[in-house]
């Protein structure tokens, strides 16, 4: 490559202390003049580009060094910012002073005009970015969101957004119409520290498609205008961070200068550097010639020059095919809803005086009139049609319409698309924090442990820590030469992945088990033409979601097992044992910008899909966390602070179990880690930070789960919440018990847990009944008594309302009790009849047949008493009373014993309460008991007859036949 030297000449004197200064350079629209300034001088120089040997025009109005320059797009107004904390306007190219447009309390670092020149953005070491209407000098808005000095500003060429960057490397996308933050990308640019000669900058592409930002790997990273998603990067031979960048007029080329004193020229489409230049001093500012193939540069000691023929003649000219832009309105003004006010009578801003301090007043918020192309003022009726929402079609839709070249697009469709910004949620890893230059960050943080990474000297250092150091394995740290940006962790191992780093470096997936019987059990995969977006890990499987909408499933040994195509781009994923849950975009955003997401749960071991459906979000929010609870319940948490858990209620529904709006303080944010049955585990972040730092170690906070209930007329929201939580837990436990029953299993722990919750639920219901009685809500009290599980609880409710002197309600409670006792007795008799009918038949002399008949009877009786009696059906259905008594009676397959009466299961801890029981119910229960004893005696006699017939058939009277006696206690007493 041919090396061409660029001759530099002195424009400003170097700083007297020998330190580097930040110098500025820019062209006017017709390339007649070059404007330069230096932070070490208070003068601004306007050079004749056609006759560079001529002495420049000098402007002296600042008292200290000039730190920022900006020229309006029509090259009629020049703005300058200084260390003296003022922003001044001048006529151009004459240089006549116009006014002090605004003042700050700290030095200014950056200025920028919008496309029409009606807005000037100014920022610096002060807190806030001022948007100033240049027509009347009023401050339209002050944007606040940065935590450090703002060093770079750039208006979107399509007048929709503005981007800003600070010295910490945080980039913020602002929506101009509302002044709100739409994207906050923390730590994506280098941290410049306290050196005022090194500033972070950013720049929109001329077509407005991308935003270019200096990266953390001595590269330039391109971000999408609407989603702020990383598109690609330009990485070449820069050995130190990039300090300035500039697009060519047509957006095909880019110039980048670095702290290594090099300028590289890039072909953006090919992602290749096509030329370079080495300088004696660092180049701190550059500007492409608007109508030619040249680049103006200036270094840190105030010397400037023009690099001619930057792009080789064999390549496309940098001024060829400059994109045509459509702005949101004809003049780019901010439009407000307040009443119109007449424009200022002053013909220009110079009448305000140099020492004017009007900018410190409260913003006027006046609506500015929109001008036509003929510069005629619209009438009052037309001006009333203005609003904060744009009336012209959006830039994104205009591109789509132009690309398709279709004439049959419905006008209403275009209007709808106008309001939709299509800001799809980018893929993220649950429990990960964003990149922070010079600081550790979490690649993964969950209920088991954490994975942290720290970048140093071109590679990263990764550490894996478990919260319970006694149970988790000790995993040695490792050096990461791949630059992993995502990870997932479980008790068996960890998986890592990184995106593409250009054309030569492919995306890599690596799995690292914590223990294996074989050596070298760690494995990795590389992907050509696609990059990993999200990873997940489970029991003996690893999953990777890629940019081609592929789900790739591997075994823990590295076998590629399945490749599935997804319906849309992945958002996030999580694993739990054999289950993989993930979220994808099901369609574009709604006109309200609400995300349309879909979730799926797969069973990896069985190769089946367990669930699929839409993922609900709070309006105006995005998904912030997604995963499983400790019990395996799928959960989600959105940016509005609402936690939802998927339950089987109503055929499968998402239930809101937590709302941060009712819990947190104004300066708190909750960063979710996980949850269990009753608690949410999170890290409380202060000062509006949305994620924790690695050091000091985050402190987990436990918050109670609660439904977002409406304000009750009883004022008993706490009791109602407890009632709903108990009801949900009972539903989950009964579901697990039914699943085990289908497998022929029985778990006493689940049964005991269900009983404890039922007892607690009864206590809660009794307190609610008392509240209803005190609030004269008797209908609600009668509904509640039907939900009591224990007979003793119903009798307690009767005593309660009797003590409260509510005889009518006590009578109704008694009627409910009688009805349930009768239903219980009737159900027991029907079950006995069905069981007897199944095993009935003629008694044959064959002993085997008789024995099998008896065994069938005993088996039917056993199944009858072990039948679960948990309530089913609607919430307000009345459950039958169930009682359980444990003894050394019937034996189960697992060795456990239980003695159960045929009338039902007696709950442990409850006693048969005496008192005034209804006579009819007692008679029915007595009759049932007598019928059971008679049937038991009959079955015992049949069993003995079968034994005698077997002995006679054997021909040996003295030989005793082998008879298995049933374990039913009634049969035992009869045989004895």
N, C-alpha and C positions, 0 to 999 in steps of 0.2 A: 504494500500500500504506500502510495506516494505521500511524503510528509510535506505539508505546506505551512510556512510560518506566517503568522498574522502580526503585522506591525501595530504596536500600541503606542499611543501618544498620551501625554499627561492632560487630564481634564481637571483634576483636583489634587491638591497637595496631600501627601500622606500625613497621618496623625503624628503630632510632634513627639508623642511618647513611644513611637515605633510600633504600636499595636495595629492590628488589622481593623479596617473600617468596612461597614456595609455600604456599598455604592450601588446606585440605581442607573438604569439606562432604558430608553424606550424610543420608538419611532413614532412620527405622526402618520396619519392615514395615507397621505400621498408620498411618504418617504422623502419629504423635502428637508426635514429637520431630525436631529437626534438630540434628545434631552438627557442630561446626566446630573447626578447629585451624589453627595458623599456625607456620611454621618460625622465626618471630621470637619466639614465646612458648612457654613450657613448659606452659601451661594448655590444657585441653580444655574446651570449652563445650557443654553440652546445653541446647538452647533448646526452649521449649514452642511448638510450631507453631500451636496454637490461640490462645494468648495471647502473641504475640511481644513485647509490652511488658513482660512479667514478666522479672525478672532470671534469667539462665541459671544452671544448676548448673555449678560449676567443679570440675574434677578437677586436682589438683596432685600429680603423682608423678614426672614427668620433670625432670631437671636442666637440660636444654637444649630448644631448639625442637622441636615436634612436626612431623614431615615426612610422616606417613602415618597414615591411619585405615582401619579395616575393621570391619564389623558382621556378625555371623553371620546367616544367612538367617532364623532364628527370632527375631532381635532380642533375644537373651538374653546375648550376650557381645560386648564391645567390645574391639578390639585397637588398639594405637597403637605407632608406631615413631618414633624420635627421633634427633636429632643426638648424643645421649649413647650411641648404639649399642645400646640395649636395646629389646626388644619386650615390652610389658606387656599383661596381660588384666584386664578389669574386668567386674563384673556390670552389666547394663543393664536398665532405665534408671537404677538407683540410683547407679551409678558407684563401687561399692565395689571397692577394689583386690583382685585375685585373686593374681597372681603375675607374675614375670618369666619369660615363656615361653622366651625365648632371648636371646642376646647376639651382637653382631658386633664386629669390630675397627674398622670404619669406619661412617659414618652410614647409616641405613636410608632407603630412598627409596620403597618400595612394599610394601603388604600386600594379601592377598586370601584370603577363605574359599572353600572349595568349596561345592557346593550344599547338602550336609547339615551343614556346619559342623564336621565331624570333622577336617578338614585346614586348616591355616593355612600359606600360603606367604609367605615373607619374603625380601626381597632389597634390595640397595643397592650401595654402592661396593665392598663385599667381593666376593671371587671365589666365586660359588656362590649358588644359590637353596636355601634350607632349606624342606623340607616337614615340618611339625610336626604330630604327632597331638595334638589338643587334649584327648583323653580322659585320657591319662596324661602328657602333656608330652614324650614321647620324640620325637627327630628321626627320622623315617621314612627320609628320603633327602636327600642334597645333590646338586643338579643343577648340573653345570659345563659350560659351553660358550660363554659370552659372553666377549668380550674387553674390555668396557667396563662401566661402572656400569649395573645393571639398574634401569630407571625405571618399568616397567609390567608387571603380572602380571594374568592373567585365566584362570579355570578355565572349561573347556567346560561348559555347562549340563547336558550329558549324561554328565559324569564320565568321559570317555574321555581327553581331552587337557588340557593347560595350555599357554598361549601366554605368551611373555615378549618384551620389547623393551628394548634398551639405548640408551645415549646416542649410539652410532654409527649407529643406525637399523637394526640387525640384529634380525630377528624369528625366534624359534625355536619350533617346535611340539614339545612333549614328550608322550610317551606315559606316562600315569600308572602303569600296571601294571608296566612294565619300567624306567621312568625314562630311556628312550633318546630320542635326537633323531630325529624322523621327517622334519622339514623344517627347513632352515636358510636363511632368506631374508636375504641380506646387503645392507645399504644400501638397504632399500626405504622406510624412514622418514627424516625429516630428522635431521641431526646437530645435537644441541642444544648442543654445546660444554660450557663449564664453568659456565654460568649455572644455579644450583640452583633458580631459580624457574621454569625452563622444563623440563618433563619430557615425554619421549615416552610416550604411553599407547596402549592398545589395548583392544578390548572385543568380546566375542562377542555375536552377535544372540541375542535371548531364545529362539529355537527351536534355536540351536546350529548353524544352517546355514552361517553366514559369520562371518569375523573382520574387524572394521573396524580399519584402521590408517591414521594420517595419511600422506598421500602426499608426493611430492617436488615437486608442482606446485600447492601450496596446495589440495589436494583430499583426499578420503578414499577409500581403495581397499579394496574388498571381496575377500577371499580365501576359497576353498572350504575347508571344514573337513577334508576327507579328502585332497585332492590339493594343497592350498595354491596352486592355480591362481588367477590374477587373474580375477575375474568381471566387475566393472565399477567405476566410480569416480563420486563425487559432486564435481562441480567447479562453483563458482559465482563469487560476487563477493568471496571472500576474497583479499586482496592480499598476505598474508604467510602463512607456514606455520601449520597448525592445531596448537594446543597442548593441546586437550582435546576429547573427544567422549563422547556418552552416548546410549544407545538408549532409546526409550520402552518402557513395559512390554510392549506387544504387538509391538514390533519394526517397526511401520509407519513410525515417525518417528525422526529423529535430530537431536540438537542438537550443533553444533560451535562452538567458540570458537577465535579466532585471535589471533596477535600484533598484528593490526590493530585489536583491541579490539571486534570485532564478534562477535555470536552469530547464527548462521543456523539456522533450523529447516527440516529436509528431509522431503519425502515420498519415502521410499526407493524405493518401487515406481516412482514416476514420475520419480525422479532430478531433482527440482526443489526449489528452496528456496521455502517458502511464507510465511516471515516472517523478520524480522531485528530486531536491537536493537543500538544503538551505546552504548558505555559510556565513562566518563571514564578508567577504568583497565582494564588487561587482566584478563579473567576467566580464572582458572587452574583452576577446578574447577566441575563442575555435577552435579546429580542430579535425575532425574525423580521426581515424586511417585508412589509405588507404586499409589495408589488414586485418583488424580485427575489433572486436566489442569493441571499446574503444574510449574515447573522451579525448583529452588533453585540459586542461583549465589553465588560468592564471588570477590572480586578479589584482586590481589596486595598490597593494603594492609590486608586484613583486614575489608573490608566485605562483608556478605552480604545477600541479599534473595530474594524469591520472585516469579517471573514467572508470574502467573496467566493462565489461558486461553491457553496457548501455541498450541494448535491451534484454528483457527476452529471455531465451533459447527456450521458447515455441513459439516464434514468428520468422518470417523470418529474416535471418541474414542480417545486413546492407551491407554486401559485396556480397550478392547473386544476380545474374541477373543484373550485372552492364551494363548499356546500351552501345551498340556499336554506335559510332558517325561517321558521314561523314562530313568532312570539305569541304569548297568551293574550296580549292586547297591543294596540298600535303604538303606544308610547312607553309601556313598561311601568306605569305609575301604580302605586299601591292604592287600592280603592277601599273606602270605608263606608260605614252605614250612617254616619251622622249627617246632619243637615249641611247643605252646600254653603260655603262662604265665598264671598267675592275675593278674587285674587288681590294681592297687594298692589297698592297704587304705585309702588316704586317700580321704575322701569328696569333696574338691575339691582344686584345685591351690594353694590359699592356704597349705596346710601346708608347701609347699616353701620358703617364705620369699622375701623380695624380693631377697636377694642370692645366690640359688641359682645355682650355676655348673654344674649337672648337664648342661646342654645341650652343653658342650664335650666330653663323653665320646663314645666311639665309638657309633654308632647301635645300638640294642638288637636291631633286626631281629625283634622278636617278632610273632607272629600275633595279631591282634586279633579278638575274637569278633564275629560278625555278629548283629545284633539283629533280631527280627521286628517287625512293626508294633505288636504288643502289648507291646513292650519286654521280651519274655521271652528269656532266653538259650537258644540252641539247644544241644541235647545234644552230647556229644563226638563221636558218630558222624556227626552232620550236619556238624560243623565240619571233619571230616577230608575232606569233599568239596570244600572250597575249594581253589582253585589260582590261579595267575597268569592263567589264561585265563578269560574270562567265561563263565558258564553260561547267562545269559539272552540273548535274541536281541539283536543289535546295533541301535543306533539307526537306522542306514541301512536295515537290513532291516525294522525295525518300521514305518518310514515307507512302505516299498514295499508291505508287506502291507496296511497301512491304506489306502493309496491304491487298490490294486487291489480291495480288499474281496472277496477270494476266500476260500472256506472249504475248498478242496480242496488246500491247500498241504501237501506232505509235511513232517512234522516233521524228518526227517533233512536236508531241503534247508535248513530254517531254521538248523539247528545248524551245517551247513557254512558258511552265509553268515555265521554269527557270527564265525568266525575270519578271514574275508576282509575286509580293510579297503578294498579296491578303490582302491588308491593308484596310479592310472595315471600313467606318466611323462609330464610335460608336454613340449610341443614346445620344442626348443632348436636353436640354430644352432651347428654345429661350429666350434670355435676362437673362441667368444665368451666374454666374462667378464661377470659380473653388474654391475648398476648400483651405483656407489659415489659417494655424494654428495661433491661437491667434488673428485673425482679423475677422471682419464682412465680410459677403459675400452676394451677391444677389442671392436669389432663383428665382426671377423674376423681370424684369425691362422692362416696356412697356410705351406706351403713356399715360396710365391712372395713373399708380403709380408704387410702388415697394414693394417687400417683401424681408426683410433682416433677416439673422439669425446669431447668435453668440454663439459658444459653450463655456460652462463654467461649471466646476465641474460635468462632465458627462452628462449634458443635454444642450439643446439649448434654446435660447430665440429668439422668432420670433416677428417681428414688421411689420405692414402693413401701408404704407403711400401713400397718394394720392397727385399728383402734384398740383391739384386745391383743396385746403383744403376747399374752400367754397361750392363746389358742391358735393364732395365725402363724404361718411359717415365716422364718427370717429370710428375706429376699435381698440378695446383694444389689447394690446400685450398679448402673451401667452407663457407659458413654454412648450417646445417641449421635451417630454420624448421618442419619437419614433425615433428621429434622422432623420428628413425629409431632403432629398437632392434635391427635385424638387418641383416646385409649378407653378401654373398658376393663373391669376387674371383677373377679369372683374368687371363691375359696380355692379353685383349682388352678387358675392361671390368669394371665393378662394378655390383652391383644392391643397392638399399636398400629397406627397407619399415618401416612403423610400424603398431602396432595402432590400434584406434579410440580416440578421446579423448572419447567421449561420443556423444550422438545427432547433434550438428551436424557433428562432425569425423569424416570417413570415413577408413578405412585407405588408405594410399597406397603404390604400388610405383613406384620410379624406377630407370631404367637409365642408366648414364653410361659411354659408350665412351671408350677412351683415344685412339683415332685414327679418323678417318673422312674420306672424300673430300668429304662434304657438311657444310655448316654446320648448326648447331642439330640435331645428331644425338641429343642427349639427349631422352628421353621419359619420361612418367609415366602411370600408370593409377590410378584411384580406384575403391573398391569400396563399394557401398551394401548394407548389411545383412549384411556379412561382413567379416572382417579377416584379414590375412595372418599366418600362423603361422611359416612357414619359406620361405626363398628359396634358389635354386641357379642357377648360371650355367655355360654350356659353350660349345662352338664354335658361334657364330651362333644361340644360343637362350638364353632366360631362363625359369625356372620359378618359380611361386609356389603354395604350398599354403595353403588358406584354412580358416576355421573351419567352413565348410559341407562339408568333406571333398571339396573340388574341387582338382584339379591343373590349373592354368592355364599353358599353354605359349605363349610369345611368341617371335617372331623378334628378332634384335638390332636390327632397325629399328623394332620396336614393333607388328608385325602380330600380332593375336590368332589363333593357329594351331590350337590344340586345347584342349578342356576335357574332362577326364576325371573321373569320380566314383570316389573311393577307397572301399575296403572298411571303413576305420576311421579314427580320428583320426591325423593325421600326428605322428611323433615327431621326425624329422630327415631331411635330404637332403643330397646332394653331387653335383657334376657333374665329368665328366672327358671332354673332347673331345665326342664325339657321345653319350656315355652319361650317363644320369641314374639315380642310385640313391637310393632313399628307403625309410624305415622307417615302418610304421604299426602301430597296435594291432590285433591279430587277434581278441582277445576280452578279457574282464575278467581280472583277476589270478587266479592260483591261490590256494587256501587258504593257501599259504605266502607269499603276497604276491609271488611271482615273476611278472615281466612276460611276457606272451604277445605277441611281436612278429613281424612278417612283413616281409621285404625284397623289393624288386623292382628290376630293372634294365631300363631302356627305352633303345632306340636311337632318338634323336629324329629323325635324318635319314631313317632308313628307316621309322619308325613301327612298330617291332616291339618285342616283349618278349623280352629275352635270357634272363633268369633270374627265378625266383620261388621263395620258400621261407621257412621259419621262421628267425629270427635267434636263435642260441643265446646265453645269458647264464649267468654263474656264479650259482648259487643265492643268493638274498638280495641281488643286485646290480641296478643299473639301467644303461642305456646311457649312457656318458659321452662318447664320440667315435665318429664314423662318417665314412668317406671312402675315397679311393683312394690307393694307393701311387704312387710316381713311375713305376712300370711299368704302372699301370692296374689293379692288383689290388685288389678290394674288401676293406676291412678294417673292423674294429670293435674298440672298447676299452670295457670295462665298469668300474664303480666299484670292483670288487674287484682291478683291476689286471691283467686278462687281455686280451691282444691276440690277435685271431683274424683269419686271412686266408682268403678263399674260394679254393679250388683245384678243379681238375677231377677230382681223385682220387675214385675210387668213385662216379662219376656226379655229382660236385659236393658238396664237403664243406667245412666250416669247420675250419681247422687252428689250434690254439693255438700261437703262436710266441713268446709272451713272458708271463712272470708276474712282476708287480712284487713279489709276496711273497718271492721268492727274491733280489731285487736290492736293494730299497730298505731304508733304515734306518727306525727306528721313528718318527722325526720328519720323514719325507720323503713327499711325494706327487708323482706324475708327471702332468704336464699334457701330453697328447699333441698334437703338431703335425703329424706325418706319418711316413712310413717309406719305405725302399727295399728292395732285395732282401735286405740283410743287417743293416740298422741301423734302430733306432727313434729318431726325433727328438722330444725332449720337453724341457720346462722343469721343473726340479726345484724344487718349492715347499717351503719350510720351515715349521715351527711349525704343522703341520696345516692350512695354507691349501691350498685345492683349485685355486687359479688364480693366475697371476702378475699383478704390477702393470705398468702401462705404463712408469712411471718408477721405478727405472732400467730400461733396456732389458733384456728377458729374454735370458738366455744359453741357447742351445740345447745340450743334452747328447745325445751319441750313445751309445746302448746296443745291445749285440749281441742279435740275435734268437736265441732258443734254445727248444727244445721243453721242456715241463715233464716231463722223464723221471723214471721211477721209479729208485730207487737200485739200481744193477746189482750183481750178485754178483761182477763183475769189477772194480768200481771204476773203470770207464772211461766215465763218463757224457759227458765232453767229446768223446771219439772217437765215441761213439754219436750224439751230437747233430750232430757234423760230418757223419757218414754220412747221417743223415736229411735235413739241410739240403741236402747235395749232391744227394741223390736227388730231392728236391722241385724244385730248380733245373733238373736235367736233364729232369724231366717237363715243366716249363714250356717249356723251350727246344725240346724235341722237338715239343711241341704247336704252337709258333709255326712251326717248320720245316714241319710237315705242312700248316698253313694256307697257307703261301706256296707249297708244292708244288701244292696244289689250284688255285692261281691261276697256275701255270706260272712261278713265280719261284724264284730261288735266291739265298741270301745267304751269302757266304763268312764274314762276321763272325760270324753265328750258328753256322756250322759250326765255326769256330775256337774260339768260346766253349764249345761243347759238348765239343770235344776237350780243352780245358784243364780243364774240370770233371771229365771222365772220368778224366784223368790224376791229378788231385787226389783223386778218389774211390778210385782204385786204391791210392794211397799210404795213404789212411786205412784201407782194408780190410786192407792188409798189416799195419798196426799193430794193428788189431783181432784179426787172426789170431794175431799174436804174443802178445797179451794172453790170448786163448783157450787157446793152448798152455801158457802159464805157469799159467793157472788150471785146467788139465785139463778144458777144455770143448771136446773134439775134435769133437763133432757140430756145434757152432756154427761151428767153424773150417771144416768141410767145406761148410757152408751159405754161408759168406762167400766161399770161393774160387770158387764158381759165379757170383758177382756181378762178378768182375773182367772188365774190358773188353779189356785188351791181353794178347796171348799172352806177351809179355815179363814181364808181371806175374804170370801163372800160374807161369811158370818160376821167377820170383823166390820165389814162395810155396813151391815145391817145394824150392828150396835152403834156405829158412828152416827148414822143418820137418825137413829132413835134418840141418841143423846143430844143431837142438834134439834130435836123436837120437829121432825119432818115425818109425820106418820104416813102420809101418802107415798112418799118415796120409800119408806121402810117396807110398806106393803108391796110395792112394785119389786123391790129387791128380793123379798121372800118368794114372790111368784117366779122370779128368774131362777132362784135357787131350786125350787121344786121342779121346775121344767127341766133343769139340767140333771137333777138326780134321776128323774124318770127316763130321760134320754140315755143316761148311762146304763141304767138297768135294762132297758129295751135293747140297747146295743149289745150288752153282754149275752142276753138270751138268744138273740139272733146269731151271734157268733158261735154259741154252743150248738145250736141246731144245725148250722151249716157244717160244722166240724163233724158232727155225728152222722149226718147224711153222707158225707164223703166216704166214711169208713164202714157204712152199714152193708149187710149182705147175709146170705144164708150161711149157717154154721156147718161146715163140712167136717166129716170125721178125720180129714187130713190134718195132722198136727201142724204142719208147716203153714197151711192156709190159715188156721186159727191163730197161730202165732203172729203171722203177718197182719192179720186183722187187728189183733190187740196192739201190735206195734204202731199200726196206722192210727189207731185211736189215741194212743199216748202221744204220738208225734203231732197229731192235730191239736191235742190239748196243749202241748208245749208251745206250738206255734201260735196258738190263741193267746196265751198269757204273755208271750214275748213280743206281741205286735206293738209297735210304737203308738203312743196315743197323743203325739204332738198335734196341736191344732193346725188345720190347713184351711185354705180358702181365703175369703176376704178378711180384712183387718178386724172388722167388727163381728166376726163369727164367734160364737161362744164355745170355747174348748171344753171337752169333757174333763171331769176331775180325774186325775191320775195319781195313784199312790204306789210307792215302791218300798219294799222291805227286804233287806239283804239277810240271808242266813245260809246255812249249809244245805241247801236244797238241790235244785236242778243243776246239773253240771253241763258246762258248755265245752266245745271242742278245744278251747285254749286252756282248759283246766280250771276256769273260774266257776263259782257256784252261785246260784241265786234261787231263792224260794219265792215264787210268785203265786198269788191267789188268782183264781180264775176270774174274779170280778174286776181285775185291772192290776196295774203296777202301782205299788204303794211307794210314794216318794219318801226318801230317807229324811229323817229329822222331823217328820210330821206325825202327829198322834191323832187317833180317832177321837175327835172332840165330842163330848156328850152334849146334853142340853135338849132343847125342845126341837127335835128333828120331826119333820113332817111324817104323820102316821102312815099315809098312803105310801110314801117312799119307803118307809121301814118295812111295811108288809111286803112290798114287791121284792125288796132285797132279801127278806127272809125266805120268800117262796123260791127265789132263784137259788139260794144256798141249799134248800132241801132238794130241789131238782138235781143239783150238781152231785149231792151225796148219793142219791138214788142211781144216777147214771154211772157214778164211779163204782158202786157196789155191783151193778149189772156187768160192767166191763171186767171186773175182777173175777166174777164167777165164770164168765166166758173164758177168761184166761186160764183158770184152774182146770176147767173141763178140757181144754185143748191139751194141757199138760198130761192129764190122765189118759186121754186117747192116744197120745204119743207113746206112753209107757205100755199100754196094752198092745199096741202095734209092734213094739219092739220084742214082745214075747217074754220079757224078763220083768216079773212083778217087783222084785227086790231092787232093780236098777232104777235110780231116781233120774228123771229127765232133767236136762239143763234148761232152766227157765230164767230168763233175764227179767228181773223185776223193774217195773217202771220207777222213775225217780219222782213221780208226782206224789206229794205228801198225803193226798187223800187216798191214793192207791196203797201207799205204805201202811196207813192205819187200818185199811180194810183187810189187807192180807194178814196183818198181825192178828 
